[in-house]
Amino acid sequence: MRMRSLITTSLVGLSLVATPASAGAAAGDPMIDKQWGLQQLHAPEAWATSTGSGQTIAVVDTGVDLGHPEFAGKLVPGATFSCGGAPAPCGNGDWTGTDGVGQETDVHGTHVAGIAAAAAGNGVGGAGVAPDAEIMPIKALENGTGTFEEIGAGVRYAADHGANVINLSLGAQPGIQVLTLLGLQSATKDAIAYARDKGAVVVASAGNETSPLCDTPSWEQGALCVAATDADEMHAVYSNLGVKLNLRAVSAPGGSSLGDCDADVWSTVPRGAGRPECGQADYDALAGTSMAAPQVAGVAALLGAQGRDAADVEDALIHTARTPVVGLRGVYNPVYGYGVVDAAAAVAYQG
């Protein structure tokens, strides 16, 4: 049984106007004004308090372009678990995998990594939510899919090698939650519990099927489920709801998927892999709950850099999240979970 990366395909329809973001920490980054998600998270305001220094975010995904300039000096050793039956690990987390050929769908992990922790103020591209955090690249998906066992192995590797935050922008089809509940499929569930016991925060995408429930692995008790919002802070049309048994769910910017590049989430892709329609070679705009999860992973790193443990990080994320329009904070509802994560409020949260 396999899981896949969670990114939407473009839909035809209404395009939305992006809200520009700006910050002194990202001065000189030419794409910062396209990153409306940073503004929605209030990340620039949080950077005066924390930029994620000393934290490591493991991106368990399709691998990362290790030579991308946004990750220069920011990578810690990673590993590859998509080994085609060979003993694992079998590589260093590079997106091209064991055959050295990058698949089109495997740009995903580089995009996710950039959202979480791309460098700021380096004169290229944009900025990650936690621009001074390090990235641990873990390739557990090949051609966009991987087994529960490969993903579980990647999560365990991250936990054993010092990851403070583990991002899982991937998920199984709706209904697979039953198998984990019954114990018929436990590789990833058990790995998440293991990582949580080791002190890591595990953040996972809710899913893109407009389902009422978080997909697994975000369904699992040890993971924080993340639903997606668009540039107007509305629940994204494709996103699953933030519903799971323990209600540990929030929302974050994921893009609209309605065909406008600037209404989606701009981030890094492997060099030269950017789509012509968005006009950048080394960057692209994508949408999905895959893009929402690393926004939260980045805020988790900002909080971890303040010396908070995993439980305190999750509490700060949940209690300061806000429900759009009504303005309530830390109050659960099935659409947004506890609300849209607010980085500035979270770093100021005293419990």
C-alpha positions in Angstrom: 0.0 0.0 0.0 1.3 3.4 -1.0 0.9 7.1 -0.1 1.4 10.0 -2.4 2.4 13.6 -2.2 -0.5 16.0 -1.8 -0.6 18.7 -4.4 -3.5 19.8 -6.5 -3.8 20.0 -10.2 -4.9 23.4 -11.5 -8.6 24.0 -11.7 -10.3 26.4 -14.1 -12.2 29.2 -12.4 -12.0 32.3 -10.3 -8.6 33.8 -9.6 -7.8 35.5 -6.3 -5.7 38.6 -5.5 -2.7 37.9 -3.4 -1.8 40.0 -0.4 1.9 41.2 -0.6 4.3 40.4 2.2 7.4 42.3 3.1 10.0 42.1 5.9 13.4 43.5 6.8 14.8 39.9 7.3 14.0 39.2 3.7 15.1 42.5 2.2 16.6 41.9 -1.3 14.6 38.7 -2.0 12.9 39.6 -5.3 9.9 37.3 -4.9 9.0 38.2 -1.3 6.0 40.3 -2.4 4.5 37.3 -4.0 4.6 35.3 -0.7 1.2 36.3 0.6 1.3 33.3 2.9 4.0 34.9 5.1 1.7 37.8 5.6 -1.3 35.6 6.4 0.8 33.8 9.1 2.2 37.1 10.4 5.7 35.5 10.0 7.6 38.8 9.3 6.4 40.1 12.7 7.6 36.9 14.4 11.1 37.2 12.9 12.0 40.0 15.3 11.7 37.3 18.0 12.8 34.1 16.3 14.0 33.0 12.9 14.3 29.3 13.7 18.1 29.3 14.4 19.3 26.0 15.9 16.2 24.0 14.7 16.2 21.2 12.1 13.1 20.5 9.9 13.1 17.1 8.4 11.2 17.1 5.0 10.1 13.5 4.5 9.0 13.7 0.9 10.3 13.2 -2.7 13.8 14.5 -1.8 15.3 18.0 -2.2 17.5 19.6 -4.8 20.7 19.7 -2.6 22.4 22.3 -4.8 19.6 24.9 -4.8 21.0 28.3 -3.8 18.2 28.8 -1.3 19.6 25.9 0.8 23.3 26.8 0.7 24.7 26.1 4.2 21.3 25.0 5.5 21.3 21.3 4.9 22.1 18.6 7.4 22.8 15.0 6.2 19.7 13.3 4.9 18.8 9.9 3.5 16.9 8.1 0.8 14.4 5.3 1.6 12.9 4.9 -1.9 15.4 2.2 -2.8 13.4 -0.1 -5.2 13.9 -3.1 -3.0 17.6 -2.5 -2.3 18.7 -2.1 1.3 17.9 1.3 2.8 19.0 3.9 3.3 20.4 4.1 -0.2 21.2 7.8 -0.8 21.5 11.2 0.7 18.0 12.6 0.2 18.6 14.2 -3.2 15.4 14.5 -5.3 16.9 12.5 -8.2 16.9 9.3 -6.3 19.0 6.2 -6.9 18.8 6.4 -10.7 19.8 10.0 -10.8 16.8 11.0 -12.9 14.4 13.5 -11.4 10.7 12.7 -12.1 8.3 15.6 -12.8 6.3 14.9 -9.6 9.4 14.8 -7.5 9.8 18.6 -7.5 7.4 18.4 -4.6 9.9 17.9 -1.8 12.1 20.9 -2.9 9.0 23.1 -2.9 8.0 22.0 0.5 11.5 22.5 1.9 11.6 26.1 0.6 8.3 27.0 2.1 9.5 25.8 5.5 13.0 27.2 5.6 14.4 28.8 2.4 17.1 31.4 3.2 16.1 35.0 3.6 17.9 38.1 2.5 20.2 36.3 0.1 19.1 38.2 -3.0 17.4 35.4 -4.7 13.9 34.0 -4.6 11.8 34.4 -1.5 12.0 33.4 2.1 11.0 30.4 4.2 8.8 30.7 7.3 11.8 29.8 9.5 14.7 31.2 7.3 17.5 30.3 9.8 16.3 26.7 10.4 18.2 23.8 8.8 16.7 21.2 6.5 17.1 17.5 6.7 16.2 16.1 3.3 14.6 12.6 3.4 13.5 10.9 0.2 10.7 8.4 1.0 8.7 9.0 -2.2 9.7 8.2 -5.8 7.6 9.5 -8.7 5.3 11.0 -6.0 4.5 7.8 -4.1 6.0 5.6 -1.4 5.0 2.8 0.9 4.0 3.2 4.5 7.2 1.3 5.4 9.4 3.7 3.5 7.8 6.7 5.0 7.9 5.2 8.5 11.6 4.5 8.0 12.2 8.1 7.0 10.3 9.4 10.0 12.4 7.2 12.3 15.6 8.3 10.7 14.6 12.0 11.2 13.8 11.3 14.9 17.1 9.4 15.4 19.2 12.1 13.8 18.0 15.2 15.7 15.1 16.6 13.7 13.1 19.0 15.9 10.2 19.2 13.4 9.2 16.5 10.9 7.0 17.6 7.9 4.8 15.0 6.1 3.2 16.6 3.0 1.8 13.3 1.9 -1.2 11.1 2.6 -3.1 8.0 1.8 -6.6 7.8 0.2 -9.6 8.6 2.4 -10.8 5.5 4.2 -7.3 4.2 5.0 -7.7 5.6 8.5 -9.7 2.4 9.3 -6.6 0.3 8.6 -4.5 2.2 11.1 -7.3 2.3 13.7 -7.6 -1.5 13.4 -3.8 -2.0 13.5 -3.7 -3.5 10.1 -1.3 -0.9 8.8 1.0 0.6 11.5 4.4 1.4 10.0 3.9 5.1 9.7 1.6 5.4 12.7 4.2 3.8 14.9 7.0 5.9 13.5 5.1 9.1 14.3 4.6 7.9 17.9 8.3 7.1 18.0 9.3 10.5 16.8 6.9 12.2 19.2 8.5 10.2 22.1 11.9 11.5 20.9 10.7 15.1 21.2 9.9 15.9 17.6 6.9 17.9 16.4 5.2 16.1 13.6 3.2 18.2 11.1 1.2 16.6 8.3 -1.1 17.7 5.5 -4.9 17.1 5.8 -5.4 16.0 2.2 -6.9 17.4 -1.0 -10.0 15.4 -1.5 -12.5 17.8 0.1 -13.1 15.0 2.6 -14.5 15.7 6.1 -11.5 13.9 7.8 -7.8 14.4 7.9 -6.0 11.7 5.8 -3.5 9.4 7.4 -0.8 10.2 8.5 -2.2 13.5 9.6 -5.1 11.5 11.2 -2.7 9.8 13.6 -2.6 11.0 17.2 1.0 12.2 17.2 0.6 14.4 14.1 -0.8 17.9 13.8 -3.2 17.9 10.9 -3.0 21.0 8.6 -5.9 22.1 6.3 -5.3 24.8 3.6 -6.5 28.3 3.2 -6.4 30.6 0.1 -5.1 34.2 -0.1 -8.4 35.5 1.3 -8.1 33.2 4.4 -11.0 31.1 3.1 -10.9 27.3 3.5 -9.4 26.2 0.2 -11.8 24.4 -2.2 -9.8 21.2 -2.4 -8.8 20.9 1.2 -10.0 18.2 3.6 -11.5 19.5 6.8 -9.5 19.5 10.0 -11.4 16.7 11.7 -9.7 13.9 13.6 -10.3 12.0 16.8 -8.2 14.2 19.1 -9.0 17.4 17.1 -5.4 18.4 16.8 -5.8 20.4 13.6 -5.0 23.9 12.3 -5.0 25.7 9.0 -2.3 27.5 7.0 -1.8 29.0 3.5 -2.0 26.4 0.8 -3.1 28.4 -2.3 -6.2 28.4 -4.4 -5.4 25.9 -7.2 -7.6 28.1 -9.5 -5.0 28.8 -12.2 -3.4 32.0 -11.1 0.2 31.5 -10.1 0.3 34.4 -7.7 -2.8 33.0 -5.8 -0.9 29.8 -5.1 2.2 29.3 -3.0 5.6 30.3 -4.5 8.6 28.4 -3.4 11.7 26.6 -4.6 11.8 23.8 -7.2 14.8 21.9 -8.5 16.9 24.1 -10.7 15.4 24.4 -14.1 12.2 22.6 -13.2 9.9 25.7 -12.9 6.9 25.6 -15.2 6.9 28.1 -18.1 3.4 29.4 -17.3 4.7 30.8 -14.0 7.8 32.3 -15.6 10.6 31.1 -13.2 13.2 28.5 -13.8 14.1 27.6 -10.2 10.8 28.5 -8.4 7.2 27.7 -9.0 3.7 28.4 -7.6 1.8 25.3 -6.4 -1.3 24.6 -4.3 -2.3 21.9 -1.9 -2.4 21.0 1.7 1.2 19.9 1.0 2.0 23.7 0.8 0.1 24.4 4.1 1.9 21.8 6.3 5.4 23.3 5.9 4.1 26.7 6.8 3.2 25.3 10.1 6.4 23.3 10.3 8.2 26.6 9.9 6.3 28.2 12.7 7.0 25.2 14.9 10.7 25.8 14.3 10.4 29.4 15.3 8.8 28.2 18.5 11.4 25.5 19.1 14.2 28.0 18.7 12.7 29.7 21.8 13.5 26.6 23.9 10.0 25.2 23.9 9.5 21.4 23.9 7.1 19.6 21.5 4.1 19.8 23.7 4.6 23.5 24.3 5.1 24.2 20.6 1.8 22.5 19.7 0.0 24.3 22.5 1.3 27.7 21.3 0.3 26.9 17.7 -3.2 25.8 18.7 -4.1 28.4 21.4 -3.0 31.4 19.2 -4.5 30.2 15.9 -7.3 32.4 14.7 -10.6 31.7 13.0 -11.0 34.1 10.1 -13.9 36.6 10.1 -15.0 35.9 13.6 -11.6 36.4 15.1 -11.8 33.7 17.7 -8.4 32.2 18.9 -7.8 28.7 19.9 -11.4 27.6 19.5 -12.0 24.5 17.5 -14.3 24.3 14.5 -14.4 21.5 11.8 -13.5 23.8 8.9 -10.3 25.5 10.2 -9.5 23.2 13.1 -8.3 25.6 15.8 -7.8 28.3 13.2 -5.1 29.8 10.9 -1.7 29.6 12.5 -0.4 33.0 13.7 3.4 33.1 14.0 3.6 36.4 15.7 1.0 35.5 18.4 2.6 32.1 18.8 6.1 33.3 19.6 4.6 35.7 22.1 2.4 33.0 23.8 3.3 32.4 27.4 0.9 29.5 28.1 
